[in-house]
């Protein structure tokens, strides 16, 4: 076995091995050579080389998202580390375990004018669960810090930072370990709901005729089917989901904006729940957030073992358990309450969907029409990744086959990293993976394609409307040179040459006929990754979407 000669590097590698950290994403550099040598020469690790640190971190995020275990990213010293920050923040808000291991120069070289040095210690402090600032020599104190970082990434589901200073020479190796590492574990914390603690809330629940359950981003297969059926069949419970909720039942309302956007003040007042129950990550719909902030429920309970955001300014109880455990303990004590709450919303949903279909049939080729075609075309039992901004919002308007797992970087809702995350997820998933993304997001993350690990059946549907189309939908849009250049970012770029450079199959569509043909070719070809670029009319999309909501009434 080949090991780096530097004992500190040996300690980091051995502790990662003992903790079960298997996936290591390395960006090439010199200062991180001791770590690279050690990880790559140990067959226990799956090592990936990605040059662009920002892409590397999102690639790691995609892997961690799928395996739900920490993934390590390793870089050289200096500004390389700062490129991890977008993915680091996403991991923090999406509760995804990520371990950043940065190689640093010794403390004596910082702020004296030495090359490739910045103040790396605590650089992620605002969003890090733990910062392990190591010293040069291998020691028990360093070991304990490394253990603490990795333990917290596991236990608290988020990002941690390990900063390791190395002095030259960096490339020397040995054939035997010079260290014996210390391994420590966090004491297990498990909060159980007692019958006494539940009694008060069971009483409130059983005395309420209007309960709204709003589910944000949720991992697939997290909630028992028995729980889903009990909630779905309770006449006093309305369950609202989004595409990223990954939870399905015939009675669940999964197109929130379609249902509530046309509501009058009278409807909103009637819809206000006695109890709002939330679980999962971030909610996409601005409309449901605005509604619940203005028309506040009497009770808001959030269920999450780690944290609770007071998104609607009405949080009354945080149940610090996972949702599945909560419902398994809580629902056996529930007494069905006669109510027309669910039935009244179901009637509205049926009417809205009829209006939805009617409008789709008559509109010309546009973003909305395209989503109406591509969503039903998605391979069943597959995995769908969605870009942010317009893409995720259009997707909310359509029913997605329940067999498809859906993901989106909604922790920070940034446009960067969607492609890299999807590729990382596809690498470790056995499912057919499709990414739907917009042109600005795709171009922003184009280095994601600089990647030799992309599965041959990985597919990108790129909707190119010539700029940031979401800015045309937002209030205050005016057709001016300032808007076009500085908000929408108008452009005439395409993915054609990027596809050729990186070895992707490339096809285009610009009307319904070419889209139908393009989708058929797109799904049939699995010899190399593919891009289907769909061109839609820049100046018509916003008008068609805004009119859509008017015609739902």
N, C-alpha and C positions, 0 to 999 in steps of 0.2 A: 504494500500500500504506500502511496506517496502522500506526504503531509507537508504543509507549509512549515518552514523552520520557526516562524514567529509563534511563540506559545499562546499569545492572546488569540490569534486566528484559530489555532487548534482548539482552544476552549470554546469559542463561538460555534465552531462546526460540530464538536462533540455534544454540546448541549442541545443544539438543534436536532441532532440525530436521536438523542435520548428522549426528546420531547415529541418526536414523530413529525417534525417539519420535513416534508418530502419534496416539495416543489420550490425550486430556487430560480428566480429570474435575475439574470446578471447582465448589466450593461458594461461593455468593455471599457477598461481603464487601467491605469498603472497602480494607483494607490491601493486598489482593492485586489491586486494580484494574489496576496496570500490567501484571501478568502476564495477567490476563483479557483486557484490551484487545488485547494482542499476539497471544495464541493464537487468540482468536476471529476476529480480522481476517485470519488467514492460512489460506487454503483448504487448505493442506497438512496441517492438523491436523483430527482428528475430535474436536470439543469437546462435552462433555455437562455439563449443569448439574443438580447434585443438592444440595439444601439441607442435608440431614442428613449431617454429615461421616462419621459411623460407617458409614452406608449407602453413602456415596460411595466410601469406601475398599474396602469389600467388593465393590461393583459393579466397581471397577477390578480387584480381585483376580480376579473372574470372567472379565473380558476377558483379563487376563494369563495366566490358567490355560489359556485356549483358544488364544491366539496364541503363547504361550510366548516372549513378548518383553516388555520393560518397559512399563508403563503409568504415567503421571504423575497424581498427585492434588494439587490446589492449594487452599490455604485461606488465610483471613485470620489475623491474629495472635490470641494469647491462648488460651483454653481450646479453641477450635475444633481446634487441632492435636492435643490429647490424645485427641480422639474417633477419631483414626486408629489408636490403639494396638492395639485388638483385631485389626484386619486386618493391621497391621504385624507383629505376633507370629505370626499365622497364615502370612503370607508367608515369614517367617524359617524356621519349622519345616516348611513344605510346599515350600520351595525354589521360590518363585514370585517373579519380578522385579517389584518395585514401587518407584516413585520418589515420595517425598513431598517436595513443594516448599512450604515454609511461608513466608508473608510475615511479617516481624517489624518492630517499631519499632526505630529506631537504638539502639545499646547504651547511649547516654547517657540513654535514657528508661526503662531497665529498673530496677526496684526503687527508684523515687523517688516512687511513688504515682501514676504516669500511668495512664490508662485502658487496659483491654484489653491488658495486658502480663503476661507470665509469663517464666520463664527457659526460653526455647525451645531454646537451643543444647544439643546432645547429649541431648535429652529421651528419645530412643529408644536410648540407648547400649548397653543390655543386649542388644538384638536387632537392631542395625543393622550392616550390613556396612561402612558408611562414613558419617561425618557431615561434611558440607561446611558449615562455619560461615563464611559470606561476610562481607566488609566492604561498606560502602555504595558505594564507588566501583568502577566497572568496571576490572579490571586483569588482568594475565596470571595472577597468583596465584589470583584468583577463578576464572578460566577453567579452570585446571588442576584445581582442586577439583571443579568441576562435571563436568568430563571424567572424573575419577577415580570419582566417584559413579556416573555412568551406565555407565561401563565395567565396574565391579564388579557392578552390577545384572545386566548381560548375562552376564558371565563366571562369577559365583558364584551366580547364580540366587537372588536374595534381595532384601530391602528396603534402601534407602538413604535418607538424609535430607539435603536441601539447605535451609538456613535463610538467607533473603535479607532483610536490613533495608532498608526503604524510608522515606524522609522525604517529608512532604507538600511540594508538591501531588502528588497521585497520579493524576489523571485527564488530565493534559496529553498530547497526542500530537504526533508529527512525521510527515512523509511520507518521510523518508529515514533510514537507519540512521546512528548516530553511532559505532558500534563495528566493529572487525574482530576477530573472536574467534579464539582459539587452539584448535586441535583436536589432541587426543592420543589414542593408543590404548594399551591394555595389551599387553605382549609376549605372544604366544600361548604358552600352556602346554599341552603334550600329553604325557601319560605313556603310553608304550607298554609292553606286556609283552614281555620278551625270552624266547627259548626257554629260556635258563638259569634265568630267574626262575620260569618255569612248570614246569620239570622236576620239582622237588620236590613240587609240589602235584598234578601229573598222576599221579605215583607213588602218593601218598596216596589219590587218588580211585580209581585202578584197583585198589588193594588193599582197598577198602572195599565191603562188601555192602549197607550201609544208608546211603543219602544222602537227606536231606530238604531240599527247596528250598521256602522259605517266602517268598511274595511279598506285600509290603504294597501301599500305594497306588502305582499305576503308570499312566503316561499311555497312552492307546490307541495301538496300532500301533508300539510301541517295540521289540519283539523280533521278529526274523525268523521266518517260519513254519518254516523248516528247523530252527532251534534248538528251537522248540516241539515239533516232531515227534520230534527226537532225544531230548529229555528225556522226552517222553510215552511213548516206546516202549522206554525203558531199564528193565529189570525191577528194577534195584537203586535206582531213583530214584523217590521219592514227591514230587510237586509239590502243594503246598497253596496255594490262592489265596483271595482274598476278593472281595466284589462290586466293590471299588475297584481290584482288580488289573488288570482289563481284559485278561486273558490267558486263553485257553481252549483246551482239548484234551479229548477224550472221557475220558482217563485222569486228568486233573487232579482233585483233590479240592477242591471249592469250597464246601463246607459244614462248616468245621472243627469248630464246636461240636457239630454233630449227631454227628460221628464220635467225637470224643474224650471228650465229657462223661460218657458211661456207663462209661468204661474203669475196670477194676480196677487195683490196684497191679501185678499180674502183666502185664496188657496194656501198661501204661505202660512197664514195664521192657523189654518186648520191642520196643516202638515206638521206644525211644531210638536216634537215628541215630548213626552213626560220624562223619558230616560233616553239619553244618547250613550251608546256603548261603542267604543272604538278600539281597534287593535290593528297591528301591522304598521308599516312605515308611512312615508309621506303620501298625502292625498293629492291627486292631480287637479281635480275640479275646483276652479276658483268660485264657481257659482254655489256649490254646496258649502264652501267655507264662508262665503259672504252671507248666505242664508242663516247659518247657525250662529254667526257672530251678531246678526241683527235680531233674530228671533231665538233667544237662548232657551235651551231646555232646562227643566227644573234640576235635572241631574246629568252629569257627564262622568261616566266611568271609563277609564282607560286601562287596558289589560296588557301588560308587558313586564317581563321579569327584570328589566333593567331600567327603563326610563319612561317618562310620560311628559309629552308636550301639552301645554294648555293652549292648543291651537285656536279654540273658539272662545277663550276667555271665560270658561264656565266649568273648569275641571273640579269635580267634587270628590273623586276617589280614584286612587291609583292602586290597582290590584297587582302586586309584584310577583306574579306567576305567569307562566306561558299560557296563551289563550286556550290551548287544548286541555290543560290541567284545570283551568278555571271552569270551563263549561262542563267537563266531566264531573266536577264536584258540585257545581251550582244547579245545573238543569234538573237533576233528580228531585229537587225540592220545589220546582216550579209547578204551579197550578195553572192550567190553561185559562186564559181570560177571554170572554166573549168580546169581540171588537170588530169593527168594520175598517180598521186602519189599513190593514194589508189589502183588503178587497178594493177599497177606493183607489189606492195607488195602482193596483193591477189594472183596473179599468182604464186609467189614464195612460198607463204604459202601452196597452194594446192600441189605443187611439193614436198615440204618438208614433208607434212603429208603422202603422198604416200610412200616416202622413210622410214619414221618413222614406218609405218605399216609393210612394207616389212622386215625391220630389226628385229622388234619384233617377227615376225613369225619364224625367223630362229635361234634366240639365245637360249642358254640353260638356265636352271633355274638360276636366279640371281636376284639381287636387281631390275634391270631395268625390267625384266620379271615380277617380283612380283608386281611392281607398275602398270604395264600394266593389271594385273588381278584384283587388289584390288580397284583401282579407279573406274572402271565401276560398281563394286559390291556395292558401297556405297548406303545406303537407300536414296531415293529421299525425298525432303522436310526436310532433316535432317541437322545436324550441324557437321562439320568436324574441328577438331583441329589437327594441325601439329607440330611435334617436329622440332627443328632447325637442322642445319648442313645438312647432306645428305638428310634427309627426305623432308624438304621444297624444296630443289633443284630438287630432282627427281619429286616431285609433279608438278613442273612448266612445265614438258615435256608432261603432259597429260591433256586432256579436262575433266573438272569436270562438272557434271550436274548443270545447272544454278539454280536449285531449292535448292541446298545445300549451306549453309552459311559456309564460311571458315575463320578460325582464326589461328594466330600464333604469338608468342611473338617476334616480329621483332624490337621492340624498341631498345633493346640491343643485340638481336640475340643470347642470351645465351642458353646453353642446360639445365640450371636448371629451374625448375618450370613449365615445359610444362604440366606434368600430373596434378599437383595441379591446374593450371589455367583451364584446361579442366574440371576437376571435379567441381570447383566452378561455371563455366559457365553452366554445365549440371544441377546443383542443381536448378538454377532459370529459366532455359529454358525448355519449354515444348517439345522441339525437341529431336528426337533420336540423341544421341551424340556419335561420334566415334573419338578416338584419334589414329593417326598413329605416331609412334615414333620409334627411334632407341634404341639399347640396352644400350649404354652409357648414354644417356639422361634419359632413363627409370630407370636404376639402380641408377643414381645420385639423382633422385627424388623419390626414392621408399617409403619414409615416406608419400608420398601423399596418399598411400593406407590405411594408419592408420587414418581412417576417417569413421565415422558412417553415413555420409550423402550421400554416393555415390548412385545414382539411380540404380535400378535393371537392367535397360536396357543400362547402360553405358558400352561402349565396347572399348578395347584397342587392336590395331593391332601392335604387337611388332616385328620389323624386326631385327633379331639378326644375324649380320655378324661377330661377334667375336671381335669387337673393334670399334674404331673411323674410319669408312670406308672413311670419307671425306679426311683424311690425305693421303690416297693412290691416290686420284684424283689430289691433289694439286701438283704443280711443285716441283721437287727436291726430290720426294719420292725414297728411296732406301731400299731394303730388308736387314735390318741389325738388330741385337739385340737391339741397341739403339732406332731405329725407332719403333720396335714392342712394346718395353716396355714403352717408354717415350712419343711417339706421338700417335700411334694407340691404345695403352693400350690393348694389346691382353688379352683375358680372355676366360674361358670356363664356365661362369656362365649362368644360365637360370632363368626364372621367376617362375618355377614350385613350389618351396617351398614358395615363397612370395605369390603366388596365393592361395595356400592351407591355409597359415597363416591368410590371410585377407578375405577368403571366396569368392574368385573369381572362376568362371568356367574357366577351363584351357584346351586348346587344342594346338596341334602343327601341323606344316606342313613343309616339306622339299623337296617337288617336286610338279609338277603341279597337279598330281592326288590328293595328300593329301591336297593341297591348295584348290582345288575346293570343296572337301568334307568338309574341315575345315570351309570355308566361309559359306557354307550352314548351318552347325550346329551353327556356331557363330551368325548368324543373327536370327535364329529360336528360340533361347533360350533367354528368358527375365525374368527368375525367379531370377537371381542374376547377378551382373556385370561379364563381361567375358574378358579373355585375349586369343588372338590367337597369339602364338609365331611362327614366320616363320624363319627358319634357311636357310641362303644363304651362298654361298662359299666365304670365306674371300678373297682368292687370285685371284679370277676371276672377281669380280665385277668391279674393276677399269678398267681392260682391256676391258671389254664389253662396259662400258660407254664411254671410250675414243674412241673406234672404232666406236661407234654409231655416234658421231659427224663427223667423217671422212666420213661416208657413207651417210650423208645427202645431199652431193653435187650432 
